[in-house]
Amino acid sequence: MLENSKIRITWISFVLVTFAVFVFLYRWQVIDYKYYTALASSRTKVESDKGLRGKILSSDGATLAYSVPAYDIFVYRVELNGAIKQGKETKEEFATKVSEVLGIDRIKLLSDIETSASDYFKIASKVNLDTKNRLLLLKRDNKPKNSLEGFIVETTEKRVYPDNTFASHVLGYVGKDTEGNDRPYNGVEGFWAGEMTPQSGSATIEKDGKGNIILGGEFDQFEKKNGRDVMLTINRGIQSVLEKKLKEGNEKFEAMYTSGIIMDPKTGKILAMGMYPDYDPNIYFKSDVSVLNNRLVSDPYEAGSIMKAITVATAIDLGTVKPDTVLFSSHKGCIDISDARDNGKVWKICTANNTPSRSSKNVIQMLQTSDNIGAYYVAKTVGLENMEKYFRKFGIGKTTEIGLSEESTSSLKKLSQWNDIDMATYSYGQGFTLTPIQAVSAFATIANKGMRMKPQIVEKVIDNGKEILVTQKLEETVMKEDSAVVTTEMLKQAFTFALKGNTSTRAYRNMFDGYSIAGKSGTAQIARSDGPGYYTDQVNTTYVGYDASADSKFVMLIKMHRPKDSDFSSNNAFPVWVETFLELKDLLGVEKK
């Protein structure tokens, strides 16, 4: 009987133990499957360590953009719920402690933990090292030596622009894509992203239950690598002055925006480039999206009479006119043009405000007074085919490949689509478009004795101390040196005429004694966005001028979009150009002769 009792007890014990094992296995493999899977996988863990995005440097090596390590914080609900079920911590405890460290709303965090469709969701982005460390030091109430569970820290980076708005339209910014991931946009950030993107490092390691590395366990490692640094051609001193003068000019003339470029014509290097209003890339999302693009490379526009300089340069190089060639004896302010290629339709071209000329004008006088009809007569000596050919040689109709991500190109029709009306309006800068960087490049060609250099914004790329120079490139010899010199002499006279004849700049004329400056103004009506034709009360104004001495130190463009109550470039863009030059001449190294 006693023996049967022992057998019965043994059997009952076996059944109970088997049942208990079954219950625990069921709990581990079914009820708490996700938790224990996470726990097991944490023993073999891939630890990522991202390299940092490369820096952007000015020409003197000052840092304009850099990255610092930062950390994204995620709630891992599987781990959190498992810890709660095991009585390690409570949901309220977790939310209170984590929200206090991160500075986020506790009630919202509790709600997200309850309602999130994902087991893994972000609660903080790009926190600093101190915040991350304070989070990792959080302990449980019931076991103060044990860490709080339920969150994951992922290494990322934060982009920093130490000078805030400085050169913002050159630099661009690092923003977010549609999935919330970091992505570089615009400017150098966008175009040179491939060079500056870092290589992530990772290590796969095996740990025991207490978190100690198991010697001889699974281990694999890939080295991280920071992105390459990019050094710009931008001169900080010149850039600072340009930005200051753009702001002053924009506020004075109440333009929608004012922009400028300064280039070295001998090398194509961009010494300064800016727009106002500008923005702070650190907080780009606080600016209107219309402010973020660099319109100097992204927005083709009808530039107006600055194109008379290109029309004249073409005719001089072809030998169809000389500076003293008389273009007309007089005109009434408008003339009619027709072309069989346009079914004989009659078009009227006019001077500004239909101003008549009661006397003859030669090529120099046409440039000085910016006479549209005179420009058309110069174009007639060139002809359609040559004019289209030279426009393209000067770089109009194709991108400059300066190295900024927003760059677009101008609209220049195929030669087969040209007619005499196009030739007339193109000669004085209406009816087709170009970007400001293309305009600067064209004028730089004349300043550089007929040689067109490729515009360049990046000086070198630096890879772990090794410097890779971006080579200067001669795009094309557009015109003969003698032709460029003759054109420059005429543009010098145009500059002097504008300086002395303009009430806004007359006070400065003695300050230019001894300086050799050439330039041309341009004013153009803005094409309507709601149909054909032009706005009668909206204009773009531009002035492009350059060092006409043998040193040829710079070319500078100032452009104003829709200045208020000021119709002509001579009354707004030109005065801004003059004042900017006077403040910059010593930095540019322009000497009196």
For each residue, the residues with C-beta under 8 A, 3 or more apart:
1: 4 5
2: 5 6
3: 6 7
4: 1 7 8
5: 1 2 8 9
6: 2 3 9 10
7: 3 4 10 11
8: 4 5 11 12
9: 5 6 12 13
10: 6 7 13 14
11: 7 8 14 15
12: 8 9 15 16
13: 9 10 16 17
14: 10 11 17 18
15: 11 12 18 19
16: 12 13 19 20
17: 13 14 20 21
18: 14 15 21 22
19: 15 16 22 23
20: 16 17 23 24
21: 17 18 24 25
22: 18 19 25 26
23: 19 20 26 27
24: 20 21 27 28
25: 21 22 28 29
26: 22 23 29 30 31
27: 23 24 30 31 32
28: 24 25 31 32 33 36
29: 25 26 33 36
30: 26 27 33
31: 26 27 28
32: 27 28 35 36 82 85
33: 28 29 30 36 37
34: 37 38 78 82 119
35: 32 38 39 78 79 81 82 85
36: 28 29 32 33 39 40 82
37: 33 34 40 41 78
38: 34 35 41 42 76 78 79 82
39: 35 36 42 43 79 82
40: 36 37 43
41: 37 38 44 45
42: 38 39 45 207
43: 39 40 206 207 208 209
44: 41 204 205 206 207 217 218
45: 41 42 204 205 206 207
46: 202 203 204
47: 202 203 204 205
48: 154 155 200 201 202
49: 155 200 201 202 203 224
50: 155 156 157 198 200 201 224
51: 198 199 200 201 224 225 226 227
52: 66 67 68 69 157 198 226 227
53: 67 157 159 174 196 197 198 226 227
54: 195 196 197 198 226 227 228 229 230 462
55: 63 64 65 66 67 229 230
56: 63 64 65 66 171 188 189 196 229 230 232
57: 61 62 63 64 229 230 231 232 462
58: 61 62 64 167 231 232 234 235 236 239
59: 231 232 233 234 235 236 459
60: 235 236
61: 57 58 231
62: 57 58 236
63: 55 56 57 66 162
64: 55 56 57 58 161 162 163 166 167 171 232 234
65: 55 56 159 160 161 171 189 281
66: 52 55 56 63 159 160 162
67: 52 53 55 157 158 159 160
68: 52 128 157 158 160
69: 52 129 155 156 157 158
70: 125 126 127 128 155 156 157 158
71: 126 127 128 129 131 132 153 154 155 156
72: 122 124 125 126 127 153 154 156
73: 98 102 122 123 124 127 132 135 151 152 153 154
74: 120 121 122 123 151 152 153 154
75: 80 109 112 113 116 120 121 123 150 151 152
76: 38 79 80 119 120 150 151 152
77: 80 81 113 116 118 119 120 121 150
78: 34 35 37 38 81 82 119
79: 35 38 39 76 82 83 149 150
80: 75 76 77 83 84 91 94 113 149 150 151
81: 35 77 78 84 85
82: 32 34 35 36 38 39 78 79 85 86 149
83: 79 80 86 88 89 149 150
84: 80 81 87 88 89 90 91 94
85: 32 35 81 82
86: 82 83
87: 84 142
88: 83 84 140 142 143 146 149
89: 83 84 93 94 140 141 142 148 149 150
90: 84 93 94
91: 80 84 94 95 110 113
92: 95 96 110
93: 89 90 96 97 140 141 148
94: 80 84 89 90 91 97 98 113 148 150
95: 91 92 98 99 106 109 110 113
96: 92 93 99 100 106
97: 93 94 100 101 138 148
98: 73 94 95 101 102 104 109 123 135 138 148 151
99: 95 96 102 103 104 105 106 109
100: 96 97 103 106
101: 97 98 131 134 135 138
102: 73 98 99 123 124 127 131 135
103: 99 100
104: 98 99 108 109 123 124
105: 99 108 109
106: 95 96 99 100 109 110
107: 110 111
108: 104 105 111 112
109: 75 95 98 99 104 105 106 112 113 123
110: 91 92 95 106 107 113 114
111: 107 108 114 115
112: 75 108 109 115 116 121 123
113: 75 77 80 91 94 95 109 110 116
114: 110 111
115: 111 112
116: 75 77 112 113 119 121
117:
118: 77 121
119: 34 76 77 78 116
120: 74 75 76 77 152
121: 74 75 77 112 116 118
122: 72 73 74 125 180
123: 73 74 75 98 102 104 109 112 151
124: 72 73 102 104 127 131
125: 70 72 122 156
126: 70 71 72 156 157 158
127: 70 71 72 73 102 124 131 132 135
128: 68 70 71 131 132 158
129: 69 71 132 133
130: 133 134
131: 71 101 102 124 127 128 134 135
132: 71 73 127 128 129 135 136 153
133: 129 130 136 137
134: 101 130 131 137 138
135: 73 98 101 102 127 131 132 138 151 153
136: 132 133 147 153
137: 133 134 147
138: 97 98 101 134 135 147 148
139: 143 144 145 146 147 148
140: 88 89 93 143 144 146 147 148
141: 89 93 144
142: 87 88 89
143: 88 139 140 146
144: 139 140 141
145: 139
146: 88 139 140 143
147: 136 137 138 139 140
148: 89 93 94 97 98 138 139 140 151
149: 79 80 82 83 88 89
150: 75 76 77 79 80 83 89 94
151: 73 74 75 76 80 98 123 135 148
152: 73 74 75 76 120
153: 71 72 73 74 132 135 136
154: 48 71 72 73 74
155: 48 49 50 69 70 71
156: 50 69 70 71 72 125 126 182
157: 50 52 53 67 68 69 70 126 182 198
158: 67 68 69 70 126 128
159: 53 65 66 67 173 174 182 281 282
160: 65 66 67 68 282
161: 64 65 164 166 168 171 173 280 281 282
162: 63 64 66
163: 64 166 167
164: 161 280 282
165: 168 243 278 279 280
166: 64 161 163 239 240 243
167: 58 64 163 170 171 234 239 243 273 274
168: 161 165 171 173 278 279 280 281
169: 172 186 187 273 274 275 278 293 294 295 296
170: 167 187 188 232 234 270 273 274 294 404 457
171: 56 64 65 161 167 168 187 188 189 281
172: 169 184 185 186 187 188 189 190 191 281 294 404 405
173: 159 161 168 184 185 186 187 189 281 284 292
174: 53 159 182 183 184 185 189 281
175: 182 183 184 185 284 285
176: 180 181 182 183
177: 180 181 182 183
178:
179:
180: 122 176 177
181: 176 177
182: 156 157 159 174 175 176 177
183: 174 175 176 177
184: 172 173 174 175 189 190 193 196
185: 172 173 174 175 189 190 292 405
186: 169 172 173 189 190 292 293 294 404 405 406
187: 169 170 171 172 173 190 191 294 404 405 406
188: 56 170 171 172 191 192 230 232 403 404 457 458
189: 56 65 171 172 173 174 184 185 186 192 193 196 281 405
190: 172 184 185 186 187 193 404 405 406
191: 172 187 188 403 404 405
192: 188 189 195 196 230 403 458 461
193: 184 189 190 196 197
194: 197
195: 54 192 227 228 230 461
196: 53 54 56 184 189 192 193 227 228 229 230
197: 53 54 193 194 227
198: 50 51 52 53 54 157 224 225 226 227
199: 51 223 224 225 227
200: 48 49 50 51 222 224
201: 48 49 50 51 221 222 223 224 225
202: 46 47 48 49 221 222
203: 46 47 49 219 220 221 222
204: 44 45 46 47 218 219 220 221
205: 44 45 47 213 217 218 219
206: 43 44 45 213 214 217 218 219
207: 42 43 44 45 210 211 212 213 214 217
208: 43 211 212 214
209: 43
210: 207
211: 207 208
212: 207 208
213: 205 206 207 217
214: 206 207 208 217
215:
216:
217: 44 205 206 207 213 214
218: 44 204 205 206
219: 203 204 205 206
220: 203 204
221: 201 202 203 204
222: 200 201 202 203
223: 199 201
224: 49 50 51 198 199 200 201
225: 51 198 199 201
226: 51 52 53 54 198 464
227: 51 52 53 54 195 196 197 198 199
228: 54 195 196 461 462 463
229: 54 55 56 57 196 461 462 463
230: 54 55 56 57 188 192 195 196 458 460 461 462
231: 57 58 59 61 458 459 460 461 462
232: 56 57 58 59 64 170 188 270 457 458 459
233: 59 269 270 271 456 457 458 459
234: 58 59 64 167 170 238 239 270 271 272 273 457
235: 58 59 60 238 239 271 272 587
236: 58 59 60 62 239 240
237: 240 241 587
238: 234 235 241 242 262 271 272 584 587 588
239: 58 166 167 234 235 236 242 243 271 272 273 274
240: 166 236 237 243 244
241: 237 238 244 245 272 580 583 584 587
242: 238 239 245 246 260 262 272 273 274 580 584
243: 165 166 167 239 240 246 247 272 274 276 278
244: 240 241 247 248
245: 241 242 248 249 260 576 579 580 583
246: 242 243 249 250 258 259 260 274 275 276 558 576
247: 243 244 250 251 258 276
248: 244 245 251 252 576 579
249: 245 246 252 253 255 258 276 558 560 572 573 575 576 579
250: 246 247 253 254 255 257 258 276 277 560
251: 247 248 254
252: 248 249
253: 249 250 258 560 563 564 566 572 576
254: 250 251 563 564 565
255: 249 250 258 560 561 562 563 564 572
256: 561 562
257: 250 275 276 277 295 560 561
258: 246 247 249 250 253 255 275 276 558 559 560 561 576
259: 246 274 275 276 295 296 436 558 559 561
260: 242 245 246 272 273 274 275 296 556 557 558 559 580
261: 270 272 273 296 436 437 440 556 557
262: 238 242 270 271 272 273 554 555 556 584 588
263: 268 269 270 271 440 441 444 455 554 555 556
264: 267 268 269 271 553 554
265: 268 443 444 445 447 448 453 546 552 554 555
266: 448 453 552
267: 264 453 456 472
268: 263 264 265 441 444 453 454 455 456 472 473
269: 233 263 264 456 459 472
270: 170 232 233 234 261 262 263 273 402 455 456 457
271: 233 234 235 238 239 262 263 264 554 588
272: 234 235 238 239 241 242 243 260 261 262
273: 167 169 170 234 239 242 260 261 262 270 294 296 457
274: 167 169 170 239 242 243 246 259 260 278
275: 169 246 257 258 259 260 278 294 295 296
276: 243 246 247 249 250 257 258 259
277: 250 257 287 291
278: 165 168 169 243 274 275 291
279: 165 168 284 287 291 292
280: 161 164 165 168 283 284 286 287
281: 65 159 161 168 171 172 173 174 189 284
282: 159 160 161 164
283: 280 286 287
284: 173 175 279 280 281 287 292
285: 175
286: 280 283
287: 277 279 280 283 284 291 292
288: 291
289: 292
290: 293
291: 277 278 279 287 288
292: 173 185 186 279 284 287 289
293: 169 186 290 298 299 406
294: 169 170 172 186 187 273 275 297 298 404 406
295: 169 257 259 275 298 299 436 561
296: 169 259 260 261 273 275 299 435 436 437 559
297: 294 400 402 404 406 407 408 435 436 437
298: 293 294 295 406 407 408 435
299: 293 295 296 408 435
300: 408 409 410 411 433 434 435
301: 433 434 435 436 524 526 540 559 561
302: 429 430 431 432 433 524 525 526 527 540
303: 306 307 429 433 434 436 439 522 524 540 542
304: 307 428 429 430 522 523 524 540 541 542 569
305: 308 370 372 375 428 429 520 521 522 523 524 569
306: 303 309 310 429 439 443 520 521 522 542 543 544
307: 303 304 310 311 426 427 428 429 522
308: 305 311 312 366 367 370 375 378 427 428 429 520
309: 306 312 313 367 443 446 487 491 520 544
310: 306 307 313 314 390 391 394 396 442
311: 307 308 314 315 375 378 379 382 387 426 427 428
312: 308 309 315 316 321 363 366 367 375 378 487 490
313: 309 310 316 317 390 394 446 479 483 484 487
314: 310 311 317 318 382 386 387 390 391 479
315: 311 312 318 320 321 363 378 379 381 382
316: 312 313 319 321 322 323 479 483 486 487
317: 313 314 390 450 478 479 480 483
318: 314 315 381 382 386
319: 316
320: 315 378 381 382
321: 312 315 316 325 327 363 378 381
322: 316 325 363
323: 316 362 363 364 486 489 490
324: 362 363 364
325: 321 322 362 363
326: 329 360 361 362
327: 321 360 361 362 363 366 374 377 378
328: 331 357 360 361 373 374 377
329: 326 359 360
330: 356 357 358 359 360
331: 328 334 335 351 356 357 373
332: 335 356
333: 350 351 353 354 355 356 357
334: 331 348 349 350 351 354 373
335: 331 332 348 349 350 373 376
336: 346 347 348
337: 346 347 348 349 376 420 421 424
338: 342 344 345 346 347 420
339: 342 344 345 419 420 421
340: 343 344
341: 419 420
342: 338 339 345 347 419 420 421
343: 340
344: 338 339 340
345: 338 339 342
346: 336 337 338
347: 336 337 338 342 421 424
348: 334 335 336 337
349: 334 335 337 372 373 376 424 425
350: 333 334 335 354 372 373
351: 331 333 334 354 355 356 357 371 372 373
352: 355 370 372 523 568
353: 333
354: 333 334 350 351
355: 333 351 352
356: 330 331 332 333 351
357: 328 330 331 333 351 360 361 369 371 373 374
358: 330
359: 329 330
360: 326 327 328 329 330 357
361: 326 327 328 357 365 366 369 371 374
362: 323 324 325 326 327 365 366
363: 312 315 321 322 323 324 325 327 366 367 374 378 490
364: 323 324 367 368 490 493 494
365: 361 362 368 369 371 374
366: 308 312 327 361 362 363 369 370 371 374 375 378
367: 308 309 312 363 364 370 490 491 493 494 520
368: 364 365 493 494 497 498
369: 357 361 365 366 374
370: 305 308 352 366 367 428 520 521
371: 351 357 361 365 366 374 375
372: 305 349 350 351 352 375 376 427 428
373: 328 331 334 335 349 350 351 357 376 377
374: 327 328 357 361 363 365 366 369 371 377 378
375: 305 308 311 312 366 371 372 378 379 427 428
376: 335 337 349 372 373 379 380 423 424 427 428
377: 327 328 373 374 380 381
378: 308 311 312 315 320 321 327 363 366 374 375 381 382 427
379: 311 315 375 376 382 387 423 424 426 427
380: 376 377 383 423
381: 315 318 320 321 377 378
382: 311 314 315 318 320 378 379 386 387 390
383: 380 386 387 423
384: 387 388 415 418 419 420 422 423
385: 388 389 415
386: 314 318 382 383 389 390
387: 311 314 379 382 383 384 390 391 423 426 427
388: 384 385 391 392 412 415 418
389: 385 386 392 393
390: 310 313 314 317 382 386 387 393 394 478 479
391: 310 314 387 388 394 396 397 412 426
392: 388 389 395 396 397 398 412
393: 389 390 452 476 478 479
394: 310 313 390 391 441 442 445 452 478
395: 392 398 400 438 441 442 445 452 475
396: 310 391 392 410 412 432 434 438 442
397: 391 392 409 410 411 412
398: 392 395 409
399: 402 407 408 409
400: 297 395 407 435 437 438 441 454 455
401: 407 454 455
402: 270 297 399 407 437 454 455 456 457
403: 188 191 192 456 457 458 470
404: 170 172 186 187 188 190 191 294 297 407 457
405: 172 185 186 187 189 190 191
406: 186 187 190 293 294 297 298
407: 297 298 399 400 401 402 404 435 437
408: 297 298 299 300 399 435
409: 300 397 398 399 435 438
410: 300 396 397 432 433 434 435 438
411: 300 397 432 433
412: 388 391 392 396 397 432 434
413: 417 418 422 432
414: 417 418
415: 384 385 388 418
416:
417: 413 414 422
418: 384 388 413 414 415 422 423
419: 339 341 342 384 422 423
420: 337 338 339 341 342 384 423 424
421: 337 339 342 347 424 425 431
422: 384 413 417 418 419 425 426 431 432
423: 376 379 380 383 384 387 418 419 420 426 427
424: 337 347 349 376 379 420 421 427 428
425: 349 421 422 428 430 431 432
426: 307 311 379 387 391 422 423 429 430 431 432
427: 307 308 311 372 375 376 378 379 387 423 424
428: 304 305 307 308 311 370 372 375 376 424 425
429: 302 303 304 305 306 307 308 426 522 524
430: 302 304 425 426 524 525
431: 302 421 422 425 426
432: 302 396 410 411 412 413 422 425 426
433: 300 301 302 303 410 411
434: 300 301 303 396 410 412 438 439 442
435: 296 297 298 299 300 301 400 407 408 409 410 438 439
436: 259 261 295 296 297 301 303 439 440 542 557 559
437: 261 296 297 400 402 407 440 441 455
438: 395 396 400 409 410 434 435 441 442
439: 303 306 434 435 436 442 443 542 544 557
440: 261 263 436 437 443 444 455 544 555 557
441: 263 268 394 395 400 437 438 444 445 452 453 455
442: 310 394 395 396 434 438 439 445 446 452
443: 265 306 309 439 440 446 447 520 544 546 555 557
444: 263 265 268 440 441 447 448 452 453 546 555
445: 265 394 395 441 442 448 450 451 452 478 479 484
446: 309 313 442 443 450 479 484 487 488 491 518 546
447: 265 443 444 484 488 518 546 547 548 552 555
448: 265 266 444 445 451 452 453 484 552
449: 481 484 485 552
450: 317 445 446 477 478 479 480 481 483 484
451: 445 448 474 476 477 478
452: 393 394 395 441 442 444 445 448 474 475 476 477 478
453: 265 266 267 268 441 444 448 456 472 473 474 475
454: 268 400 401 402 472 473 474 475
455: 263 268 270 400 401 402 437 440 441
456: 233 267 268 269 270 402 403 453 459 470 472 473
457: 170 188 232 233 234 270 273 402 403 404
458: 188 192 230 231 232 233 403 461 470
459: 59 231 232 233 269 456 469 470
460: 230 231 467 468 469 470
461: 192 195 228 229 230 231 458 467 468 470
462: 54 57 228 229 230 231 465 466 467 468
463: 228 229 466 468
464: 226
465: 462
466: 462 463
467: 460 461 462
468: 460 461 462 463
469: 459 460
470: 403 456 458 459 460 461
471:
472: 267 268 269 453 454 456
473: 268 453 454 456
474: 451 452 453 454 477
475: 395 452 453 454
476: 393 451 452
477: 450 451 452 474
478: 317 390 393 394 445 450 451 452
479: 313 314 316 317 390 393 445 446 450 483 484 487
480: 317 450 483 484
481: 449 450 484 485
482: 485 486
483: 313 316 317 450 479 480 486 487
484: 313 445 446 447 448 449 450 479 480 481 487 488
485: 449 481 482 488 489
486: 316 323 482 483 489 490
487: 309 312 313 316 446 479 483 484 490 491
488: 446 447 484 485 491 492 518 548
489: 323 485 486 492 493 518 548
490: 312 323 363 364 367 486 487 493 494
491: 309 367 446 487 488 494 495 518 519 520 548
492: 488 489 495 496 516 517 518 548
493: 364 367 368 489 490 496 497
494: 364 367 368 490 491 497 498 518 519 520
495: 491 492 498 499 517 518 519 520 545
496: 492 493 499 500
497: 368 493 494 500 501
498: 368 494 495 501 502 505 519 521 570 574
499: 495 496 502 505 506 508 509 512 578
500: 496 497 506 509
501: 497 498 506
502: 498 499 505 506 570 571 574 575
503: 506
504: 570 571 574 575
505: 498 499 502 508 509 574 575 578
506: 499 500 501 502 503 509
507:
508: 499 505 511 512 578 579 582
509: 499 500 505 506 512
510: 513
511: 508 582
512: 499 508 509 515 517
513: 510 592
514: 592 593
515: 512 549 585 590 592 593
516: 492 547 548 549 593
517: 492 495 512 545 546 547 548 581
518: 446 447 488 489 491 492 494 495 545 546 548
519: 491 494 495 498 543 544 545 546 577
520: 305 306 308 309 367 370 443 491 494 495 543 544 545
521: 305 306 370 498 541 542 543 568 569 570 573 574
522: 303 304 305 306 307 429 540 541 542 543 544 569
523: 304 305 352 539 540 541 542 567 568 569
524: 301 302 303 304 305 429 430 539 540 542
525: 302 430 534 535 536 538 539
526: 301 302 534 535 538 539 540 562
527: 302 533 534 535
528: 531 532 533 534 535
529:
530:
531: 528
532: 528
533: 527 528
534: 525 526 527 528
535: 525 526 527 528 538
536: 525
537:
538: 525 526 535 562
539: 523 524 525 526 562 563 567
540: 301 302 303 304 522 523 524 526 559 560 561 562
541: 304 521 522 523 559 560 563 566 568 569 572 573
542: 303 304 306 436 439 521 522 523 524 557 558 559 560 569 573
543: 306 519 520 521 522 557 558 569 573 574 576 577
544: 306 309 439 440 443 519 520 522 555 556 557
545: 495 517 518 519 520 555 556 577 581
546: 265 443 444 446 447 517 518 519 552 554 555 556
547: 447 516 517 551 552 553 554 555 588 590
548: 447 488 489 491 492 516 517 518 552
549: 515 516 552 553 590 591 593
550:
551: 547 589 590 591
552: 265 266 447 448 449 546 547 548 549
553: 264 547 549 588 589 590
554: 262 263 264 265 271 546 547 588 590
555: 262 263 265 440 443 444 447 544 545 546 547
556: 260 261 262 263 544 545 546 577 580 581
557: 260 261 436 439 440 443 542 543 544
558: 246 249 258 259 260 542 543 573 574 576 577 580
559: 258 259 260 296 301 436 540 541 542 573
560: 249 250 253 255 257 258 540 541 542 563 569 572 573 576
561: 255 256 257 258 259 295 301 540
562: 255 256 526 538 539 540
563: 253 254 255 539 541 560 566 572 573
564: 253 254 255
565: 254
566: 253 541 563 571 572
567: 523 539 571
568: 352 521 523 541 571 572
569: 304 305 521 522 523 541 542 543 560 572 573 574
570: 498 502 504 521 574
571: 502 504 566 567 568 574 575
572: 249 253 255 541 560 563 566 568 569 575 576
573: 249 521 541 542 543 558 559 560 563 569 576 577
574: 498 502 504 505 521 543 558 569 570 571 577 578
575: 249 502 504 505 571 572 578 579
576: 245 246 248 249 253 258 543 558 560 572 573 579 580
577: 519 543 545 556 558 573 574 580 581
578: 499 505 508 574 575 581 582
579: 245 248 249 508 575 576 582 583
580: 241 242 245 260 556 558 576 577 583 584
581: 517 545 556 577 578 584 585
582: 508 511 578 579 585
583: 241 245 579 580
584: 238 241 242 262 580 581 587 588
585: 515 581 582 588 590
586: 589 590
587: 235 237 238 241 584
588: 238 262 271 547 553 554 584 585
589: 551 553 586
590: 515 547 549 551 553 554 585 586
591: 549 551
592: 513 514 515
593: 514 515 516 549
